[in-house]
Amino acid sequence: MSGKVILIARTSPLQLDLNITTRSLSTEDIAALGQLYFSAYDKGQAEKSLEAATESIAASFDGKFGTLLTDASQVALDEDGNIIAGILVVERSNHEGTPEAPFLIELVTDRDHRRQGLAERLVLLSGEKLFNAGYQEVAVRVKESNSAALALYLSLDFRRWDAEQAEQED
C-alpha cells in the first residue's frame, strides 16, 4: 500500500465570511512560499533545504505537478501583508490513478499561525473559486498517517476516492 489516500469533495459557493485577507498566487510569491514551505514542516518531511523548497514551489508554477490554477491557489496574509498560509491547486494531478478533477497539491500554514482555521478557510475559498470556474469536484492526496490533515478534509466533506468504484460509476 502506498500509505496515501485520495480524498474528493464537491465544490460549492462559500456559505460564510472567511474573516481573513487572501489573494491569488503570483510568481512574485515563489520566494516567500518557498520559505513558508521549508519552515512549516519538521526536518525531513518536506524539502531538505530552503533552496530545494523554493525550487519545488517554482516547479509548481512551471507545471511540474500539473497546470497551476492561480485563481484557486490562494495565500492568506497577516496584517502586514506577509504570507502566513497558502494553498496550491492544479487543474489535474499528473499522477496515475487520480480523479479527473482539480487537485490540491500543497496546503501549508506558518507554525506561528496554526490552529486558527487558516487551512480550513483556504480549502473553502479554493472550493468556491473552483465552483465559480465550473469545476464540480476537487481532490487531494494525504498520507494515511497524517491524522490532522485527514481530520481537516473529512470535516469539510471530503470522502475517500476509489479508482475502481469511480470506473464502475462511469
C-alpha positions in Angstrom: 0.0 0.0 0.0 1.3 3.5 -0.8 0.5 4.9 2.6 -1.6 7.7 0.9 -5.3 8.1 0.4 -7.1 10.2 -2.2 -10.0 12.2 -1.0 -12.5 14.1 -3.1 -15.3 16.7 -2.4 -17.8 18.7 -4.3 -17.0 22.3 -4.9 -19.5 24.9 -3.7 -20.0 28.6 -3.1 -19.0 30.0 0.3 -21.7 30.0 3.0 -19.8 32.3 5.4 -17.4 35.2 5.6 -13.9 33.9 6.0 -12.6 36.9 8.0 -9.1 36.6 6.6 -7.2 38.6 3.9 -6.4 36.5 0.9 -5.3 36.8 -2.7 -4.4 34.7 -5.7 -0.8 33.5 -6.1 1.7 35.1 -8.4 5.2 34.3 -9.4 6.4 37.1 -7.1 5.4 34.8 -4.2 7.8 32.0 -5.0 10.5 33.0 -2.5 8.0 33.7 0.3 6.1 30.4 -0.4 9.4 28.5 -0.5 10.3 29.9 2.9 6.9 29.0 4.3 7.0 25.5 2.8 10.5 24.9 4.2 9.8 26.2 7.7 6.3 24.8 8.2 7.4 21.1 8.2 9.7 19.2 10.6 13.1 18.3 9.1 12.8 15.6 6.6 9.1 15.9 6.0 9.3 18.2 3.0 12.4 19.5 1.3 15.9 19.3 2.8 16.8 22.9 2.3 15.3 26.3 1.7 16.7 26.3 -1.8 15.1 22.9 -2.6 11.8 24.1 -1.1 11.9 27.3 -3.2 12.7 25.2 -6.3 9.8 22.9 -5.6 7.4 25.9 -5.4 8.9 27.3 -8.6 8.4 23.9 -10.3 4.7 24.2 -9.3 4.4 27.4 -11.2 6.3 25.8 -14.1 3.7 22.9 -14.3 5.8 20.1 -12.9 2.8 18.9 -10.8 0.1 19.9 -13.3 -1.2 23.2 -14.6 -1.4 25.5 -11.7 -4.8 27.2 -11.3 -3.6 30.6 -9.9 -7.1 31.9 -9.1 -7.9 28.8 -7.0 -4.4 28.9 -5.5 -4.6 31.4 -2.7 -2.4 32.8 0.1 -3.6 34.2 3.5 -1.9 37.3 4.6 -1.2 38.8 8.1 -1.9 42.4 8.9 1.5 43.4 7.4 0.8 41.6 4.1 3.1 38.7 4.8 2.1 35.3 3.6 1.1 33.1 6.6 -0.6 30.2 4.7 -1.0 29.0 1.2 -2.8 26.5 -1.0 -1.7 25.4 -4.4 -4.2 23.8 -6.8 -3.6 22.2 -10.2 -6.1 21.5 -12.9 -5.4 17.8 -12.8 -2.9 15.7 -10.9 -0.2 14.2 -13.1 -0.1 11.0 -11.0 -1.7 7.9 -12.4 -4.9 6.6 -10.8 -6.2 10.0 -9.7 -9.6 11.6 -10.4 -10.2 13.9 -13.3 -10.6 16.9 -11.1 -8.6 19.8 -9.8 -6.1 18.7 -7.2 -4.8 20.4 -4.0 -1.1 19.8 -4.3 0.0 21.8 -1.2 -1.6 23.3 1.8 0.8 24.9 4.3 0.4 27.2 7.3 3.1 29.1 9.2 3.9 27.4 12.5 3.0 30.6 14.4 -0.4 30.7 12.8 -1.6 27.2 13.2 -4.9 26.2 14.9 -6.5 29.4 13.7 -8.6 27.9 10.9 -6.5 29.2 8.1 -6.1 25.9 6.3 -9.9 25.2 6.5 -10.7 28.7 5.1 -8.2 28.3 2.3 -9.7 25.0 1.3 -13.2 26.5 1.4 -12.1 29.5 -0.6 -10.4 27.3 -3.3 -13.5 25.2 -3.5 -15.6 28.4 -4.2 -13.1 29.6 -6.8 -13.2 26.2 -8.5 -17.0 26.1 -8.3 -17.2 29.6 -9.9 -14.9 28.4 -12.7 -17.2 25.5 -13.4 -15.4 22.6 -11.7 -17.6 20.3 -9.8 -15.1 18.5 -7.6 -11.7 18.9 -6.0 -9.3 16.2 -4.8 -6.3 15.8 -2.5 -3.8 13.0 -1.7 -2.9 12.7 2.0 -0.6 10.4 3.9 -2.7 7.9 5.9 -0.5 8.7 8.9 -1.4 12.5 8.8 -4.3 12.4 11.1 -4.6 16.3 11.3 -4.9 16.6 7.5 -7.3 13.7 7.3 -9.5 15.2 10.1 -9.5 18.6 8.3 -10.5 17.2 4.9 -13.1 14.8 6.4 -14.6 17.7 8.3 -15.0 19.6 5.0 -17.0 16.7 3.5 -14.1 15.1 1.5 -14.6 11.4 1.1 -12.3 8.6 0.1 -12.0 8.2 -3.6 -11.6 4.8 -5.1 -10.5 4.4 -8.8 -12.3 1.1 -9.3 -15.5 2.4 -7.9 -15.3 5.6 -10.0 -14.8 3.4 -13.1 -18.0 1.4 -12.3 -20.0 4.6 -11.8 -18.9 5.9 -15.3 
